């Protein structure tokens, strides 16, 4: 495939928005003929006098956009858009099947997804190790930062405190 053809391929990207602007940004992008999606889920909220069902963004301050390279600057010029989300110094790309999986799940009755921000995990969070020497082990977060987590692993009646990269663990 030629470079020009690759530039015309539309892929799902993640954009970072101003706080509580997810739905507004999605609307502005749709008006600009840019395919966008802000996944929401219904939540029941209790006020002092009543209960109400509201639609809350699934990912705070994030909206998905399906764009090619030419639409990149148009997205950045949209009011409320802060920047694209980057992973390893490149714009983060989300596969079509991952978007479809989220859409299908949110379409189910009583669907509920809990999104956990992996940076600064709360202490006592139970995690599973996914890579390396300790793969398959479970532990508890003792301390965390932006890029690493210290996990307490219980084995053979001894405690080990091990530092892991965020990509090496998942919440259980």
C-alpha positions as CSV (number, residue, x, y, z in Angstrom):
1,X,0.0,0.0,0.0
2,X,1.4,3.4,-0.9
3,X,1.9,6.2,1.6
4,X,-0.8,8.3,0.1
5,X,-3.3,5.4,0.4
6,X,-2.3,4.9,4.0
7,X,-3.0,8.6,4.7
8,X,-6.6,8.1,3.5
9,X,-7.3,5.1,5.7
10,X,-9.7,6.0,8.5
11,X,-8.8,4.7,11.9
12,X,-10.2,5.1,15.4
13,X,-8.2,7.6,17.6
14,X,-8.7,8.8,21.1
15,X,-8.9,12.5,21.8
16,X,-8.6,14.1,25.2
17,X,-11.3,16.8,26.0
18,X,-11.8,19.5,28.5
19,X,-13.4,18.2,31.7
20,X,-17.1,17.3,31.3
21,X,-17.0,18.3,27.6
22,X,-17.2,14.7,26.1
23,X,-20.8,14.9,24.8
24,X,-20.4,18.5,23.6
25,X,-17.2,17.7,21.7
26,X,-18.9,14.6,20.1
27,X,-21.8,16.8,18.9
28,X,-19.4,19.5,17.5
29,X,-17.4,16.8,15.6
30,X,-20.6,15.2,14.2
31,X,-21.7,18.6,13.0
32,X,-18.3,18.9,11.2
33,X,-18.9,15.5,9.5
34,X,-16.3,13.7,11.6
35,X,-17.3,10.3,12.8
36,X,-17.0,10.4,16.6
37,X,-18.3,8.4,19.5
38,X,-18.6,9.1,23.2
39,X,-19.6,5.9,24.9
40,X,-22.1,6.4,27.7
41,X,-23.8,4.2,30.2
42,X,-26.9,4.8,32.2
43,X,-26.5,5.4,35.9
44,X,-29.1,6.0,38.6
45,X,-28.4,9.2,40.6
46,X,-30.1,10.0,43.9
47,X,-31.0,13.6,44.7
48,X,-32.5,14.7,48.0
49,X,-36.1,14.6,46.5
50,X,-35.8,12.1,43.6
51,X,-33.9,9.5,41.7
52,X,-33.0,10.1,38.0
53,X,-31.4,8.0,35.3
54,X,-28.6,9.9,33.6
55,X,-26.2,9.0,30.7
56,X,-22.6,9.3,32.0
57,X,-19.5,9.1,29.7
58,X,-17.8,5.8,30.1
59,X,-14.3,7.3,29.7
60,X,-14.0,10.7,31.4
61,X,-12.5,13.3,29.1
62,X,-12.1,10.9,26.2
63,X,-13.9,10.7,22.8
64,X,-13.2,8.3,20.0
65,X,-12.9,9.7,16.4
66,X,-12.6,7.8,13.2
67,X,-10.4,9.9,10.9
68,X,-7.7,9.9,8.3
69,X,-4.5,12.0,8.4
70,X,-6.2,15.0,6.6
71,X,-8.8,15.3,9.3
72,X,-6.3,15.4,12.2
73,X,-6.0,19.2,12.3
74,X,-9.8,19.7,11.9
75,X,-10.3,17.6,15.1
76,X,-7.6,19.6,17.0
77,X,-9.3,22.8,16.0
78,X,-12.6,21.8,17.5
79,X,-13.7,23.7,20.6
80,X,-13.2,21.5,23.7
81,X,-10.5,19.2,22.2
82,X,-7.3,19.3,24.2
83,X,-5.1,16.8,22.2
84,X,-4.9,13.3,20.8
85,X,-4.0,10.5,23.2
86,X,-0.5,9.2,22.5
87,X,1.0,5.8,23.2
88,X,4.8,5.4,22.7
89,X,5.0,8.8,21.1
90,X,2.4,8.0,18.4
91,X,-1.3,8.8,18.3
92,X,-3.2,5.9,20.0
93,X,-5.1,3.7,17.5
94,X,-8.1,1.6,18.6
95,X,-9.0,-1.4,16.5
96,X,-12.4,-1.5,14.9
97,X,-13.3,-4.8,16.7
98,X,-12.5,-3.2,20.1
99,X,-14.9,-0.3,19.4
100,X,-17.6,-2.9,18.3
101,X,-17.1,-4.9,21.4
102,X,-17.7,-1.9,23.6
103,X,-20.8,-0.9,21.5
104,X,-22.2,-4.4,21.7
105,X,-21.7,-4.7,25.5
106,X,-23.2,-1.2,26.2
107,X,-26.2,-2.3,24.1
108,X,-27.0,-5.1,26.5
109,X,-29.7,-4.6,29.2
110,X,-28.2,-3.8,32.6
111,X,-24.7,-3.5,31.1
112,X,-22.2,-1.8,33.4
113,X,-18.5,-1.3,32.8
114,X,-16.2,0.0,35.5
115,X,-13.2,1.8,34.1
116,X,-10.1,1.8,36.3
117,X,-7.4,4.4,35.7
118,X,-4.2,2.4,36.0
119,X,-2.1,5.4,37.0
120,X,-2.0,6.0,40.7
121,X,-3.8,2.8,41.6
122,X,-5.3,3.0,45.2
123,X,-3.4,1.0,47.8
124,X,-4.9,-2.4,48.6
125,X,-6.1,-2.9,45.0
126,X,-5.9,-6.6,44.1
127,X,-3.9,-7.1,40.9
128,X,-2.7,-10.0,38.7
129,X,0.7,-10.1,37.1
130,X,0.5,-10.6,33.3
131,X,4.1,-10.7,32.2
132,X,7.6,-11.7,33.3
133,X,8.9,-14.0,36.1
134,X,5.9,-13.5,38.3
135,X,3.2,-14.1,35.6
136,X,0.1,-15.6,37.0
137,X,0.8,-14.4,40.6
138,X,-1.8,-12.2,42.4
139,X,-0.9,-9.4,44.8
140,X,-1.9,-6.2,46.4
141,X,-0.9,-2.6,45.5
142,X,1.3,-1.0,48.2
143,X,2.3,2.1,46.4
144,X,1.8,3.4,42.8
145,X,3.0,6.2,40.5
146,X,2.5,7.3,36.9
147,X,4.6,4.5,35.4
148,X,5.2,1.8,38.1
149,X,3.4,0.0,40.9
150,X,4.8,-1.7,44.0
151,X,2.9,-4.9,44.6
152,X,3.0,-7.1,47.7
153,X,3.2,-10.8,46.7
154,X,2.6,-13.5,49.3
155,X,4.4,-16.7,48.6
156,X,6.0,-19.5,50.6
157,X,4.9,-17.6,53.8
158,X,7.1,-14.7,52.9
159,X,6.3,-11.2,51.6
160,X,8.0,-9.8,48.6
161,X,7.6,-6.2,47.5
162,X,8.1,-6.0,43.7
163,X,8.0,-3.0,41.3
164,X,6.1,-3.6,38.1
165,X,5.4,-1.5,35.0
166,X,1.7,-0.6,34.6
167,X,1.5,-2.7,31.4
168,X,2.5,-5.8,33.3
169,X,-0.5,-5.9,35.7
170,X,-4.3,-5.9,35.6
171,X,-6.9,-5.3,38.2
172,X,-8.7,-8.4,39.5
